[in-house]
């Protein structure tokens, strides 16, 4: 069985195991951070790593704040202040992007990386407008090749890489391999899995 999430877990054990969002949310409740359970999974993971490292409740910085449920006015010159990551906002960004580049092909992960870019700008104290978001969205979708994998989607990343690098593999094989990898105390990626298997041979 895999490692159980508890207050005595080490950073290596935490980072080398795969945790479901429900497990992470249950854990932050246990350590007194219930009000942050609505954060993204990767944000919760960062908080837990800090807790494990310093053995105390982490100081929650601005980039971990809960967003207010008040939407900005969706105009090109509107400042990004109360961004709501909903269908209306996404459609606005895509629509305005296609006006500038009608041939733009939307890449997998572009919305995720756009949100991280937005959060970093705000964290740095840089005021941005929706036209800046649209410019960055176009840049992300115009880059060569695929965008970087989303860090928190370890299972999907593993399956994608497994199917890419393992000759004649099918999704069922990848899922079965993932189930085995999930129980091991090693990083949850295809490279680490292959290294582990090679060492066993």
N, C-alpha and C positions, 0 to 999 in steps of 0.2 A: 504493500500500500504506500501511497505517497505521503510525504511529510504533512503533518497537521499544522495549521497556522496557529501559533501561540506566542505568548509574550517572551518566551525564551529562545525563539528561533533566531538563527544567525542570518546575516546579510546574504551569505553564499547560499544557504538553504532557501531563503526567500526568493532570490533572483533565479535560482536554478530550478524552481518549481513553477508549475502552472496553477494559477489561482482563478477561480470563477469570481465574477463580480459580487455574487451573493456572499462568498466567503470573506472578501475584502471589506464589504460593508458591515458584516457582522463583527469583524475584528476591530474596525475603527469605533464601533459602538462600545466594544469592551474596553478600549483604552481612553474613552471619554470624548470622542470626536464625532458623535452621532450627527451633528448638524451639517457635517461635510459629506454625508453619504450620497448626496446627489451630484457630486463631482464626477468627472470622467474617470474611467478605470485607471488610466495611466497617471492621473493626478493623485488618486488615492494611493497608488503604488509608491509614488515619490514620498508621500507623507509617511507611509509605513516604513520605508527605508530609513528616513530621518529618525523616526521613533526608535527603530532597532539600533541604529548607530549610536544615539546619544542617551537611550534609555529614559527618555522623558517626553512629554507631550511637545510636539514641534510647534514652532511659531508659524501661524498661517499667514503667508504673505499675500499681497494684493492679487497675484496671479491665481490664487486658489479661492478667491471670493465667489460667493454665490451670485449669479447674475439676476438682476431685477427683471421682472416679467413686464417690462414696458418697452415696446418696440420703437426704434428710431423711425423717422420719416424717410422712406426709401427714395432719395433723390441723389443725383450724382454729387452735388455739393454739400450734402448733409454730412456732419461729422459722425464718426462711429463712436457712440457713447454708450448706448444700451442695446447692443447687438443681440438679436434673437436668432438662433440657428434653426429657423423653421423653413417650411416649404416656400412660403411667400418670399423670404429673403433670398433663398437659393435661386428661385425662378427669376428674380430681379437681376441678380448678378449674371446669370447665364444669358438672359435676354439682352442686357446691355453689352455683354462681352461679344455676343454674336452680331450686334450692330457694328462693332468695330472690326471684327474678324468673322465674317459669315462662314468661313471654312474651318473654324476652330473645332477640333475634336476633343471632347471632354475625357480626360484620363482618370482612371481609377485612382482614388486617393487625393485628387486635387482639392476637394472641399476640406479634407482633413488638414492638409498642409497649408491651405489658405487660412484656416482658423488658427493654426500655430503661429503663422506669420503675423496675423492681426494681434494675437495675444502678446507676442514679443514686442511689437511696436508700442502697444499701450503700456506694457511693463517698463519700457525704456522712457516713458513720458512723451512719446511722439504722437501728436494729434494727426489722425488720418481721416480722410473722407471716403465715401463709398466709391468714388472714382478711382481712388488709390487701391481699394480692394479689387476692383474690376481689372485694373492694370496688372496687378499681381496674379490674378486668376488667369488672365491671358498668358502671362509669362510662364506660369506653371504648366499650362496645357500646351505650350508651344516648345517646351524643352525636348531635346533628343531623348529617345528611349522612354522607359518606364520611370515613374516617380519612385522615390524610396518607399520601401514597405512601411506600413503603419506599425510602430513598435509594439503596441498592446495586443494586436491580433496575431499572437504567436501561432495558434493552431492553423489559421488560414495561410500565414506565411510559410509554415513548414510544409503544408500540403502543396502549395504552389511550387515551392522549390523542389520538393520530392518528385512531382510529376515532370518538372523541367529537366532534372538531372539524372533521374533513374530511367534507363532505357526500357521501353515497352511497359511502363508502369500504368496502373489505373487508379482511380480515386479510392476505390475500396482498399487497395494495398496501402496507400498513403495514410488513410484513416487508421488502419490496423497498426501501422508503424508508429503513428502519433500516440496511440493508446499506450504502447510500450514505453515510448520516450517520456510520456507524462509522469510515469512512476519512478523515473531515474533522477538522481541528484546531479544533473548536468544541464547546461544551458539548453533551452528549448528551441533549437534551430537545426536545420538539416546538416550543416557542417559538423556540429558537435555529435550528432547522431551517427554520421558516417565514421567519424573518428572512433567513437565508442565501439561500433560494430567491427571495424578493422582491427582494433586491439583485442577483440574477443576471438578473432579467427586465428 
